[in-house]
Amino acid sequence: MKPLLILALVGMSSFALADEVKTAQAQPPVQYDYSTNLDIKRVIHLSTLPNVCEVVPATMIYEDHQGQVHTLQYRAMGEGCQQG
């Protein structure tokens, strides 16, 4: 019984995430710069960074403290750089 309940909850949370992502995609994304004032209550989704050693575009979908969902575009270093 418990495995079915867990699967049902995971399934419902996936639908909720998909709805939030769809809502954020309906609004135009904001391009981040250092002067951008962010009000982030909860991060909903972060784009996956490619396995390259260079700066790449990235996206974050987040909810602010008023409950509105936003899409933020920014630049981030890829995951392919060697350490040390």
Buried (B, 14 or more C-beta within 10 A) or exposed (E): EEEEEEEEEEEEEEEEEEEBBEBBEEEEBEEBEEEEEEEEEEEBBEBEBEEEEEEBEBBBBBBEEEEEBBBBBBEBEBEEEEEE
